[in-house]
Amino acid sequence: MHPEPDIVQLYLKPLLIGELAPGEHSQERHKNSQLVKDFQELRRIIESMNMFHANLGFFFLHFTQILMLEMLAWLILYHFGSGWPVTIFISFLLTISQAQSSFLQHDVGHLSIFKKSKWNHVMHKFVMCHLKGLSANWWNYRHFQHHVKPNIYPKDPDIDMGPLFLLGDSQPVKYGKKKIKYINYEKQHLYFYMVGLPLLMPVYFNLQSMQVMYLRRYWVDIAWVSSFYIRYFITFGPYYGIFGTVLLIYLVKFLESPWIAYVTQMSHIPMRMSTEENRDWLSTQVLATCNIEQSFFNDWFTGHLNFQIEHHLFPTMPRHNYHKVAPLVRSLCAKHGLQYVNKPMLRAFGDIVRALKKSAALWVDAYYET
């Protein structure tokens, strides 16, 4: 999880109480020692291939793409005015910029661009807070829990969507047996289109980010996020006024939301969900994650999160190297009988809804059981 293990050891060493005696009962009984050794060897091979070294030119071009889209939107507005056709067009340009900013903040948030963690953190504040208007600390706290325990209820905050959505097999049954019906979960696969897709970014993430910043007194994040709104008011306020600029900001978040919702959910919601089983790192990640077929468009559209398996196994790896290590990961999975799921993107989109529908059926059976 961390690029500087020596520093991490300073924090971990005081937490080491001791080693379990061989005869003692272990919670990690599901671990396959040979699989663990093979994965550690794979990690050493990948490190020797310099797969954790970032190509700064790649990320510079990505960053340039974002800035050019922002600048182009403003120049079009400056030259052609703020009529409806122009407003709609620049909204789409800003939506692309925001989505690509989401992927770039994900890169720096995982410390995968610069060798020094400090520079990644500084860049993360700029991209997440200033370019997107969301708290970097909020994202870190939430996202790192997800990476350590993906699809493990209730440790992964990304699958704890109650009371709005019930996911997996156990959560719907639990709600059903307790006769919990905040809303009609039987229709959750339908209102995913009306609520989940359009409101993830402008409502859920935005309000949660603001709440966490306020309650935990993240003053640095608050200052950075404020600069996001100040920048929008300076650049777009003269054309739309204060109220119109706020509407533009949230229109762009509304348009971005389905894009981010599909990309972030398609690799996990259809996969296995469980309570804690204390499995090894490789099994934990692969069972909860799937990949999407590679193409130039898929790589760009998903910010290389179509290689979600490789990303979860090696969170600090620069994304432009995922495709290089994928064959090695696939081979190791085959050796140990782990299913390496790789599917077309449109099918992955549909699998989200199919998984929600399956969970809804489990809730219905449990709820109406006499």
C-alpha positions as a Markdown table, in Angstrom:
| # | Residue | x | y | z |
|---|---|---|---|---|
| 1 | Met | 0.0 | 0.0 | 0.0 |
| 2 | His | 3.0 | 2.4 | 0.6 |
| 3 | Pro | 6.0 | 3.3 | -1.5 |
| 4 | Glu | 8.3 | 4.0 | 1.4 |
| 5 | Pro | 8.3 | 0.8 | 3.6 |
| 6 | Asp | 11.1 | 2.1 | 5.9 |
| 7 | Ile | 8.8 | 5.0 | 7.1 |
| 8 | Val | 5.9 | 2.6 | 7.4 |
| 9 | Gln | 7.9 | 0.4 | 9.7 |
| 10 | Leu | 8.3 | 3.3 | 12.2 |
| 11 | Tyr | 4.5 | 3.1 | 12.6 |
| 12 | Leu | 4.1 | -0.6 | 12.5 |
| 13 | Lys | 6.9 | -1.7 | 14.9 |
| 14 | Pro | 5.3 | -0.4 | 18.1 |
| 15 | Leu | 2.1 | -2.4 | 17.2 |
| 16 | Leu | 3.9 | -5.8 | 17.0 |
| 17 | Ile | 2.9 | -7.7 | 20.2 |
| 18 | Gly | 4.5 | -11.0 | 19.2 |
| 19 | Glu | 4.3 | -14.0 | 16.8 |
| 20 | Leu | 1.7 | -16.7 | 17.3 |
| 21 | Ala | 3.1 | -20.0 | 18.5 |
| 22 | Pro | 2.7 | -22.8 | 15.9 |
| 23 | Gly | 0.1 | -24.6 | 17.9 |
| 24 | Glu | -2.1 | -21.5 | 18.5 |
| 25 | His | -5.4 | -21.1 | 16.7 |
| 26 | Ser | -5.1 | -18.6 | 13.8 |
| 27 | Gln | -7.8 | -16.4 | 12.3 |
| 28 | Glu | -6.0 | -16.6 | 9.0 |
| 29 | Arg | -6.8 | -20.3 | 8.4 |
| 30 | His | -7.9 | -19.6 | 4.9 |
| 31 | Lys | -4.5 | -18.5 | 3.8 |
| 32 | Asn | -2.6 | -20.7 | 1.3 |
| 33 | Ser | 1.1 | -20.4 | 2.2 |
| 34 | Gln | 2.3 | -21.4 | -1.3 |
| 35 | Leu | 0.0 | -18.8 | -2.9 |
| 36 | Val | 1.4 | -16.1 | -0.5 |
| 37 | Lys | 4.9 | -17.1 | -1.4 |
| 38 | Asp | 4.1 | -17.1 | -5.2 |
| 39 | Phe | 2.6 | -13.6 | -4.9 |
| 40 | Gln | 5.6 | -12.3 | -3.0 |
| 41 | Glu | 7.8 | -13.6 | -5.7 |
| 42 | Leu | 5.6 | -12.0 | -8.4 |
| 43 | Arg | 5.9 | -8.7 | -6.5 |
| 44 | Arg | 9.7 | -9.0 | -6.5 |
| 45 | Ile | 9.7 | -9.8 | -10.3 |
| 46 | Ile | 7.5 | -6.7 | -11.0 |
| 47 | Glu | 9.7 | -4.5 | -8.9 |
| 48 | Ser | 12.8 | -5.7 | -10.8 |
| 49 | Met | 11.0 | -4.8 | -14.1 |
| 50 | Asn | 10.6 | -1.2 | -12.7 |
| 51 | Met | 6.9 | -1.4 | -12.9 |
| 52 | Phe | 6.5 | 1.0 | -10.0 |
| 53 | His | 8.4 | 3.8 | -11.8 |
| 54 | Ala | 6.1 | 6.4 | -13.3 |
| 55 | Asn | 6.4 | 7.9 | -16.7 |
| 56 | Leu | 6.0 | 11.6 | -15.8 |
| 57 | Gly | 5.5 | 12.4 | -19.5 |
| 58 | Phe | 2.3 | 10.3 | -19.5 |
| 59 | Phe | 0.9 | 12.1 | -16.5 |
| 60 | Phe | 1.9 | 15.5 | -17.8 |
| 61 | Leu | -0.1 | 14.9 | -21.0 |
| 62 | His | -3.0 | 13.7 | -18.9 |
| 63 | Phe | -2.8 | 16.9 | -16.8 |
| 64 | Thr | -2.5 | 19.0 | -19.9 |
| 65 | Gln | -5.6 | 17.5 | -21.3 |
| 66 | Ile | -7.6 | 18.6 | -18.3 |
| 67 | Leu | -6.2 | 22.2 | -18.4 |
| 68 | Met | -6.9 | 22.5 | -22.1 |
| 69 | Leu | -10.5 | 21.4 | -21.7 |
| 70 | Glu | -11.0 | 23.9 | -19.0 |
| 71 | Met | -9.4 | 26.7 | -21.0 |
| 72 | Leu | -11.3 | 25.7 | -24.2 |
| 73 | Ala | -14.6 | 25.9 | -22.3 |
| 74 | Trp | -13.8 | 29.4 | -21.1 |
| 75 | Leu | -12.5 | 30.6 | -24.5 |
| 76 | Ile | -15.7 | 29.4 | -26.3 |
| 77 | Leu | -17.8 | 31.2 | -23.7 |
| 78 | Tyr | -15.7 | 34.4 | -24.1 |
| 79 | His | -16.0 | 34.4 | -27.9 |
| 80 | Phe | -19.6 | 33.1 | -28.4 |
| 81 | Gly | -21.5 | 34.3 | -25.3 |
| 82 | Ser | -23.6 | 32.4 | -22.8 |
| 83 | Gly | -26.5 | 31.2 | -25.0 |
| 84 | Trp | -28.0 | 27.8 | -24.4 |
| 85 | Pro | -26.1 | 25.9 | -27.2 |
| 86 | Val | -22.8 | 27.3 | -25.9 |
| 87 | Thr | -23.7 | 26.5 | -22.3 |
| 88 | Ile | -24.6 | 22.9 | -23.2 |
| 89 | Phe | -21.4 | 22.5 | -25.2 |
| 90 | Ile | -19.0 | 23.8 | -22.6 |
| 91 | Ser | -20.8 | 21.7 | -19.9 |
| 92 | Phe | -19.8 | 18.6 | -21.8 |
| 93 | Leu | -16.2 | 19.9 | -22.1 |
| 94 | Leu | -16.1 | 20.6 | -18.4 |
| 95 | Thr | -17.7 | 17.2 | -17.7 |
| 96 | Ile | -14.8 | 15.4 | -19.6 |
| 97 | Ser | -12.3 | 17.6 | -17.7 |
| 98 | Gln | -13.9 | 16.7 | -14.4 |
| 99 | Ala | -14.0 | 13.0 | -15.1 |
| 100 | Gln | -10.4 | 12.9 | -16.2 |
| 101 | Ser | -9.5 | 15.0 | -13.1 |
| 102 | Ser | -11.2 | 12.2 | -11.0 |
| 103 | Phe | -8.8 | 9.7 | -12.6 |
| 104 | Leu | -5.8 | 11.9 | -12.0 |
| 105 | Gln | -6.6 | 12.5 | -8.4 |
| 106 | His | -6.9 | 8.8 | -8.0 |
| 107 | Asp | -3.4 | 8.4 | -9.3 |
| 108 | Val | -1.8 | 10.9 | -7.0 |
| 109 | Gly | -4.0 | 9.8 | -4.1 |
| 110 | His | -2.4 | 6.4 | -4.5 |
| 111 | Leu | 1.1 | 8.0 | -4.5 |
| 112 | Ser | 1.8 | 6.5 | -7.9 |
| 113 | Ile | 3.3 | 9.5 | -9.8 |
| 114 | Phe | 6.1 | 11.0 | -7.8 |
| 115 | Lys | 8.8 | 9.1 | -5.9 |
| 116 | Lys | 8.3 | 11.2 | -2.8 |
| 117 | Ser | 4.9 | 10.8 | -1.0 |
| 118 | Lys | 5.0 | 14.5 | -0.1 |
| 119 | Trp | 4.7 | 15.7 | -3.7 |
| 120 | Asn | 1.9 | 13.2 | -4.4 |
| 121 | His | 0.0 | 14.6 | -1.4 |
| 122 | Val | 0.5 | 18.2 | -2.6 |
| 123 | Met | -0.6 | 17.4 | -6.1 |
| 124 | His | -3.6 | 15.5 | -4.6 |
| 125 | Lys | -4.8 | 18.6 | -2.8 |
| 126 | Phe | -4.5 | 20.6 | -6.0 |
| 127 | Val | -6.4 | 18.1 | -8.2 |
| 128 | Met | -9.0 | 16.8 | -5.8 |
| 129 | Cys | -9.7 | 20.0 | -3.9 |
| 130 | His | -9.0 | 22.8 | -6.4 |
| 131 | Leu | -9.9 | 21.1 | -9.7 |
| 132 | Lys | -12.8 | 19.1 | -8.4 |
| 133 | Gly | -14.0 | 20.8 | -5.2 |
| 134 | Leu | -13.9 | 17.7 | -3.0 |
| 135 | Ser | -11.9 | 16.9 | 0.1 |
| 136 | Ala | -8.7 | 14.9 | -0.4 |
| 137 | Asn | -8.7 | 13.8 | 3.2 |
| 138 | Trp | -12.3 | 12.5 | 2.9 |
| 139 | Trp | -11.4 | 10.5 | -0.2 |
| 140 | Asn | -8.2 | 9.0 | 1.4 |
| 141 | Tyr | -10.0 | 7.9 | 4.5 |
| 142 | Arg | -12.8 | 6.3 | 2.6 |
| 143 | His | -10.8 | 4.9 | -0.3 |
| 144 | Phe | -8.0 | 3.2 | 1.7 |
| 145 | Gln | -10.6 | 1.3 | 3.7 |
| 146 | His | -12.1 | 0.0 | 0.4 |
| 147 | His | -8.7 | -1.1 | -0.8 |
| 148 | Val | -7.7 | -3.1 | 2.3 |
| 149 | Lys | -11.1 | -4.9 | 2.5 |
| 150 | Pro | -12.9 | -4.7 | -0.9 |
| 151 | Asn | -16.4 | -6.1 | -0.8 |
| 152 | Ile | -16.1 | -7.1 | 2.8 |
| 153 | Tyr | -19.2 | -6.1 | 4.8 |
| 154 | Pro | -19.2 | -3.8 | 6.8 |
| 155 | Lys | -15.5 | -2.9 | 6.5 |
| 156 | Asp | -15.7 | -1.6 | 2.9 |
| 157 | Pro | -17.6 | 1.8 | 2.9 |
| 158 | Asp | -18.2 | 1.5 | -0.9 |
| 159 | Ile | -20.6 | -1.4 | -0.4 |
| 160 | Asp | -22.4 | 0.0 | 2.7 |
| 161 | Met | -25.1 | 1.9 | 0.8 |
| 162 | Gly | -28.0 | 1.2 | 3.1 |
| 163 | Pro | -30.6 | 2.4 | 3.5 |
| 164 | Leu | -30.7 | 3.3 | -0.2 |
| 165 | Phe | -29.3 | 0.1 | -1.8 |
| 166 | Leu | -28.7 | -3.4 | -0.5 |
| 167 | Leu | -25.8 | -5.3 | -2.0 |
| 168 | Gly | -24.5 | -8.8 | -2.1 |
| 169 | Asp | -26.3 | -11.9 | -0.6 |
| 170 | Ser | -26.1 | -11.4 | 3.1 |
| 171 | Gln | -27.1 | -7.7 | 3.5 |
| 172 | Pro | -30.5 | -8.1 | 1.7 |
| 173 | Val | -31.4 | -11.2 | 3.8 |
| 174 | Lys | -30.4 | -9.4 | 7.0 |
| 175 | Tyr | -32.7 | -6.4 | 6.2 |
| 176 | Gly | -35.4 | -8.7 | 5.0 |
| 177 | Lys | -35.5 | -10.9 | 8.1 |
| 178 | Lys | -35.6 | -7.8 | 10.3 |
| 179 | Lys | -38.5 | -6.5 | 8.2 |
| 180 | Ile | -36.6 | -3.4 | 7.3 |
| 181 | Lys | -38.1 | -1.5 | 4.4 |
| 182 | Tyr | -36.9 | 2.1 | 4.3 |
| 183 | Ile | -37.9 | 2.1 | 0.6 |
| 184 | Asn | -39.1 | -0.6 | -1.8 |
| 185 | Tyr | -35.8 | -2.5 | -2.4 |
| 186 | Glu | -37.6 | -4.8 | -4.9 |
| 187 | Lys | -37.2 | -1.9 | -7.3 |
| 188 | Gln | -33.6 | -0.9 | -6.5 |
| 189 | His | -32.3 | -2.0 | -9.8 |
| 190 | Leu | -34.7 | 0.5 | -11.4 |
| 191 | Tyr | -34.1 | 3.5 | -9.2 |
| 192 | Phe | -30.4 | 3.0 | -9.6 |
| 193 | Tyr | -30.9 | 4.8 | -13.0 |
| 194 | Met | -32.8 | 7.6 | -11.4 |
| 195 | Val | -30.9 | 8.1 | -8.1 |
| 196 | Gly | -27.6 | 6.2 | -8.1 |
| 197 | Leu | -26.3 | 7.3 | -11.5 |
| 198 | Pro | -27.2 | 11.0 | -11.6 |
| 199 | Leu | -26.8 | 11.8 | -7.9 |
| 200 | Leu | -23.6 | 10.1 | -6.8 |
| 201 | Met | -21.3 | 13.1 | -7.5 |
| 202 | Pro | -23.5 | 16.2 | -7.0 |
| 203 | Val | -25.3 | 14.9 | -3.9 |
| 204 | Tyr | -23.8 | 11.9 | -2.1 |
| 205 | Phe | -20.1 | 12.5 | -2.6 |
| 206 | Asn | -20.4 | 16.3 | -2.4 |
| 207 | Leu | -22.4 | 16.4 | 0.8 |
| 208 | Gln | -20.3 | 13.7 | 2.4 |
| 209 | Ser | -17.1 | 15.6 | 1.5 |
| 210 | Met | -18.5 | 18.8 | 3.0 |
| 211 | Gln | -19.7 | 17.0 | 6.2 |
| 212 | Val | -16.4 | 15.3 | 6.8 |
| 213 | Met | -14.4 | 18.5 | 6.2 |
| 214 | Tyr | -16.6 | 20.4 | 8.7 |
| 215 | Leu | -16.8 | 17.8 | 11.4 |
| 216 | Arg | -13.1 | 16.9 | 11.3 |
| 217 | Arg | -12.0 | 20.5 | 10.9 |
| 218 | Tyr | -9.9 | 19.8 | 7.7 |
| 219 | Trp | -9.0 | 23.5 | 7.4 |
| 220 | Val | -6.5 | 23.0 | 4.6 |
| 221 | Asp | -9.0 | 21.1 | 2.5 |
| 222 | Ile | -11.7 | 23.7 | 3.2 |
| 223 | Ala | -9.3 | 26.4 | 1.9 |
| 224 | Trp | -8.4 | 24.4 | -1.2 |
| 225 | Val | -12.1 | 23.5 | -1.9 |
| 226 | Ser | -13.0 | 27.2 | -1.5 |
| 227 | Ser | -10.5 | 28.0 | -4.2 |
| 228 | Phe | -12.4 | 25.7 | -6.6 |
| 229 | Tyr | -15.6 | 27.8 | -6.1 |
| 230 | Ile | -13.7 | 31.1 | -6.2 |
| 231 | Arg | -12.1 | 30.1 | -9.6 |
| 232 | Tyr | -15.5 | 29.2 | -11.1 |
| 233 | Phe | -17.0 | 32.5 | -9.9 |
| 234 | Ile | -14.1 | 34.5 | -11.3 |
| 235 | Thr | -14.1 | 32.7 | -14.7 |
| 236 | Phe | -17.8 | 32.0 | -15.2 |
| 237 | Gly | -19.5 | 34.6 | -12.9 |
| 238 | Pro | -19.3 | 37.5 | -15.3 |
| 239 | Tyr | -21.4 | 35.5 | -17.8 |
| 240 | Tyr | -23.8 | 33.6 | -15.6 |
| 241 | Gly | -23.9 | 35.5 | -12.3 |
| 242 | Ile | -23.5 | 33.8 | -8.9 |
| 243 | Phe | -26.7 | 31.7 | -9.1 |
| 244 | Gly | -26.0 | 30.7 | -12.7 |
| 245 | Thr | -22.4 | 29.7 | -11.9 |
| 246 | Val | -23.6 | 27.5 | -9.1 |
| 247 | Leu | -26.1 | 25.9 | -11.5 |
| 248 | Leu | -23.3 | 25.3 | -14.0 |
| 249 | Ile | -21.1 | 23.7 | -11.4 |
| 250 | Tyr | -23.8 | 21.3 | -10.4 |
| 251 | Leu | -24.9 | 20.6 | -13.9 |
| 252 | Val | -21.4 | 19.4 | -14.7 |
| 253 | Lys | -21.3 | 17.3 | -11.5 |
| 254 | Phe | -24.7 | 15.9 | -12.6 |
| 255 | Leu | -23.4 | 15.0 | -16.1 |
| 256 | Glu | -20.1 | 13.5 | -14.7 |
| 257 | Ser | -21.9 | 11.4 | -12.1 |
| 258 | Pro | -23.1 | 8.5 | -14.4 |
| 259 | Trp | -19.6 | 8.2 | -15.9 |
| 260 | Ile | -17.9 | 7.9 | -12.5 |
| 261 | Ala | -20.7 | 5.7 | -11.1 |
| 262 | Tyr | -20.4 | 3.2 | -13.9 |
| 263 | Val | -16.6 | 3.1 | -13.9 |
| 264 | Thr | -16.2 | 2.8 | -10.1 |
| 265 | Gln | -19.1 | 0.3 | -9.5 |
| 266 | Met | -18.8 | -2.1 | -12.5 |
| 267 | Ser | -15.7 | -3.9 | -11.2 |
| 268 | His | -17.0 | -4.6 | -7.7 |
| 269 | Ile | -20.8 | -4.7 | -7.3 |
| 270 | Pro | -21.2 | -7.8 | -9.5 |
| 271 | Met | -18.4 | -9.6 | -7.7 |
| 272 | Arg | -18.4 | -11.7 | -4.5 |
| 273 | Met | -19.3 | -9.9 | -1.3 |
| 274 | Ser | -18.8 | -11.4 | 2.2 |
| 275 | Thr | -18.1 | -10.7 | 5.8 |
| 276 | Glu | -14.5 | -11.0 | 7.0 |
| 277 | Glu | -12.8 | -14.3 | 6.0 |
| 278 | Asn | -9.1 | -13.3 | 6.7 |
| 279 | Arg | -8.0 | -14.4 | 3.3 |
| 280 | Asp | -4.6 | -13.7 | 1.8 |
| 281 | Trp | -4.0 | -10.4 | -0.1 |
| 282 | Leu | -4.3 | -11.9 | -3.6 |
| 283 | Ser | -7.5 | -13.9 | -3.0 |
| 284 | Thr | -9.1 | -11.0 | -1.2 |
| 285 | Gln | -8.5 | -8.7 | -4.1 |
| 286 | Val | -9.2 | -11.0 | -7.0 |
| 287 | Leu | -12.5 | -12.5 | -5.6 |
| 288 | Ala | -13.9 | -9.0 | -5.2 |
| 289 | Thr | -12.7 | -7.4 | -8.4 |
| 290 | Cys | -13.0 | -7.8 | -12.2 |
| 291 | Asn | -11.3 | -6.3 | -15.2 |
| 292 | Ile | -12.8 | -4.7 | -18.4 |
| 293 | Glu | -11.4 | -5.6 | -21.8 |
| 294 | Gln | -8.5 | -3.3 | -23.0 |
| 295 | Ser | -8.8 | -0.8 | -25.8 |
| 296 | Phe | -7.5 | 2.7 | -26.3 |
| 297 | Phe | -11.0 | 4.1 | -25.6 |
| 298 | Asn | -11.6 | 1.8 | -22.6 |
| 299 | Asp | -8.2 | 2.9 | -21.1 |
| 300 | Trp | -9.1 | 6.5 | -21.5 |
| 301 | Phe | -12.7 | 6.3 | -20.5 |
| 302 | Thr | -12.0 | 4.4 | -17.3 |
| 303 | Gly | -8.7 | 6.0 | -16.4 |
| 304 | His | -7.1 | 2.5 | -16.7 |
| 305 | Leu | -9.5 | 1.2 | -14.0 |
| 306 | Asn | -10.4 | -1.4 | -16.6 |
| 307 | Phe | -7.4 | -3.1 | -15.0 |
| 308 | Gln | -9.0 | -3.0 | -11.6 |
| 309 | Ile | -7.4 | -6.4 | -10.5 |
| 310 | Glu | -3.9 | -5.2 | -11.1 |
| 311 | His | -4.7 | -1.9 | -9.5 |
| 312 | His | -6.0 | -3.6 | -6.4 |
| 313 | Leu | -3.0 | -5.9 | -6.1 |
| 314 | Phe | -0.5 | -3.1 | -6.6 |
| 315 | Pro | -2.2 | 0.1 | -5.5 |
| 316 | Thr | 0.9 | 2.3 | -5.9 |
| 317 | Met | 1.7 | 1.1 | -9.4 |
| 318 | Pro | 1.4 | 3.8 | -12.1 |
| 319 | Arg | -1.6 | 2.9 | -14.3 |
| 320 | His | 0.3 | 2.9 | -17.6 |
| 321 | Asn | 2.0 | -0.3 | -16.4 |
| 322 | Tyr | -1.1 | -2.3 | -15.6 |
| 323 | His | -1.3 | -4.0 | -19.0 |
| 324 | Lys | 2.3 | -5.1 | -18.7 |
| 325 | Val | 1.8 | -7.0 | -15.5 |
| 326 | Ala | -1.7 | -8.3 | -16.3 |
| 327 | Pro | -0.4 | -11.5 | -18.1 |
| 328 | Leu | 1.7 | -12.4 | -15.0 |
| 329 | Val | -1.3 | -11.9 | -12.7 |
| 330 | Arg | -3.5 | -13.9 | -14.9 |
| 331 | Ser | -1.0 | -16.8 | -14.9 |
| 332 | Leu | -0.7 | -16.8 | -11.1 |
| 333 | Cys | -4.5 | -16.8 | -10.7 |
| 334 | Ala | -4.7 | -19.8 | -13.1 |
| 335 | Lys | -2.0 | -21.7 | -11.2 |
| 336 | His | -4.0 | -21.4 | -7.9 |
| 337 | Gly | -7.5 | -21.8 | -9.4 |
| 338 | Leu | -8.6 | -18.2 | -8.9 |
| 339 | Gln | -11.0 | -16.9 | -11.5 |
| 340 | Tyr | -9.6 | -13.9 | -13.3 |
| 341 | Val | -12.7 | -12.1 | -14.7 |
| 342 | Asn | -12.3 | -10.0 | -17.8 |
| 343 | Lys | -15.4 | -8.8 | -19.6 |
| 344 | Pro | -16.7 | -6.3 | -22.2 |
| 345 | Met | -17.5 | -2.8 | -20.8 |
| 346 | Leu | -21.2 | -2.7 | -21.8 |
| 347 | Arg | -21.7 | -6.1 | -20.2 |
| 348 | Ala | -20.0 | -4.8 | -17.1 |
| 349 | Phe | -22.5 | -1.9 | -17.0 |
| 350 | Gly | -25.4 | -4.3 | -17.3 |
| 351 | Asp | -24.0 | -6.6 | -14.6 |
| 352 | Ile | -24.4 | -3.8 | -12.0 |
| 353 | Val | -28.1 | -3.7 | -12.6 |
| 354 | Arg | -28.3 | -7.5 | -12.7 |
| 355 | Ala | -26.5 | -7.8 | -9.4 |
| 356 | Leu | -28.9 | -5.2 | -7.8 |
| 357 | Lys | -31.9 | -7.1 | -9.1 |
| 358 | Lys | -30.5 | -10.4 | -7.6 |
| 359 | Ser | -30.0 | -8.7 | -4.2 |
| 360 | Ala | -33.5 | -7.3 | -4.4 |
| 361 | Ala | -35.0 | -10.7 | -5.0 |
| 362 | Leu | -33.1 | -12.0 | -1.9 |
| 363 | Trp | -34.6 | -9.2 | 0.2 |
| 364 | Val | -38.1 | -9.9 | -1.1 |
| 365 | Asp | -37.8 | -13.6 | -0.2 |
| 366 | Ala | -36.6 | -12.8 | 3.3 |
| 367 | Tyr | -39.0 | -10.0 | 3.9 |
| 368 | Tyr | -42.2 | -11.9 | 3.0 |
| 369 | Glu | -41.0 | -15.1 | 4.6 |
| 370 | Thr | -43.5 | -16.2 | 7.3 |
